[in-house]
Amino acid sequence: KYTLLGDTVNVASRMESTSVPGRIQCSSIFAKLLITQDPAASLQSRGKVEIKGKGAMSTFWLVHVSSSDESARRVRSHGTGSLRVLTGGISN
């Protein structure tokens, strides 16, 4: 059992409230961790988003993660397509 408090909960709540239906938005910190743990993951930069209590944050759309189930590999993509974001291209 885990308890998350403070900034973790606040950022997660803001990612949800500033996202759009059917998309998964994440912070640049999460994006860095994801690419480290799953180099095949794909993210699409959303650019800077004004986050209450945090200011402008660089955020990313989750587009693709590795999975043994092929049907679960693609996260529904909206817009012009996906970009493979390398760790060096992600900053706070």
C-alpha positions as CSV (number, residue, x, y, z in Angstrom):
1,K,0.0,0.0,0.0
2,Y,1.4,3.5,-0.9
3,T,0.5,6.9,0.2
4,L,1.3,9.8,-2.1
5,L,1.3,13.3,-0.7
6,G,2.2,16.9,-1.5
7,D,3.6,17.8,-4.9
8,T,3.1,14.4,-6.4
9,V,-0.6,14.5,-5.9
10,N,-0.9,18.2,-7.0
11,V,1.0,17.6,-10.3
12,A,-1.0,14.5,-11.1
13,S,-4.2,16.3,-10.5
14,R,-3.1,19.2,-12.7
15,M,-2.0,16.8,-15.4
16,E,-5.5,15.4,-15.4
17,S,-7.4,18.7,-15.2
18,T,-5.4,20.3,-18.1
19,S,-5.5,17.2,-20.3
20,V,-8.1,16.3,-22.9
21,P,-10.4,13.3,-23.1
22,G,-8.7,10.1,-24.4
23,R,-5.1,11.5,-24.0
24,I,-2.5,10.8,-21.3
25,Q,-0.5,13.9,-20.4
26,C,2.7,13.7,-18.3
27,S,5.3,16.1,-16.9
28,S,8.8,16.3,-18.2
29,I,10.1,14.5,-15.1
30,F,7.8,11.5,-15.7
31,A,8.7,11.6,-19.4
32,K,12.5,11.3,-18.5
33,L,11.7,8.4,-16.2
34,L,9.6,6.6,-18.7
35,I,12.2,6.9,-21.5
36,T,14.8,5.5,-19.1
37,Q,12.6,2.5,-18.2
38,D,11.1,2.0,-21.6
39,P,13.4,3.3,-24.4
40,A,10.7,2.2,-27.0
41,A,8.1,4.5,-25.5
42,S,7.0,7.4,-27.7
43,L,6.0,10.9,-26.4
44,Q,4.7,13.9,-28.2
45,S,5.6,17.3,-26.9
46,R,2.6,19.4,-25.9
47,G,4.7,22.4,-25.2
48,K,4.4,24.6,-22.2
49,V,1.1,24.4,-20.2
50,E,0.2,26.8,-17.5
51,I,-0.2,24.7,-14.3
52,K,-1.9,26.3,-11.3
53,G,0.6,26.6,-8.5
54,K,3.5,25.5,-10.7
55,G,3.6,28.1,-13.5
56,A,4.4,27.1,-17.1
57,M,5.5,23.4,-17.4
58,S,6.7,21.4,-20.4
59,T,4.3,18.5,-20.8
60,F,4.1,15.5,-23.1
61,W,1.4,13.3,-24.5
62,L,2.0,9.6,-24.0
63,V,1.7,8.0,-27.5
64,H,3.2,4.5,-27.2
65,V,4.6,2.2,-24.5
66,S,6.0,-1.3,-24.8
67,S,3.7,-4.2,-24.0
68,S,3.5,-7.9,-24.6
69,D,-0.1,-7.4,-25.8
70,E,0.0,-5.8,-29.2
71,S,-3.5,-4.4,-29.0
72,A,-2.4,-2.3,-25.9
73,R,0.7,-0.9,-27.5
74,R,-0.8,2.1,-29.2
75,V,-2.3,4.8,-27.2
76,R,-5.0,6.6,-29.2
77,S,-3.3,9.4,-31.1
78,H,-4.9,12.7,-32.0
79,G,-3.3,15.4,-34.0
80,T,-0.5,15.3,-36.6
81,G,1.3,12.2,-35.3
82,S,3.7,11.1,-32.8
83,L,7.3,11.9,-32.1
84,R,9.9,9.8,-30.5
85,V,11.3,12.1,-27.7
86,L,14.8,11.2,-26.7
87,T,15.9,11.9,-23.1
88,G,18.2,14.7,-24.2
89,G,15.2,16.5,-25.7
90,I,13.2,16.7,-22.5
91,S,13.8,19.4,-20.0
92,N,11.9,21.0,-17.1
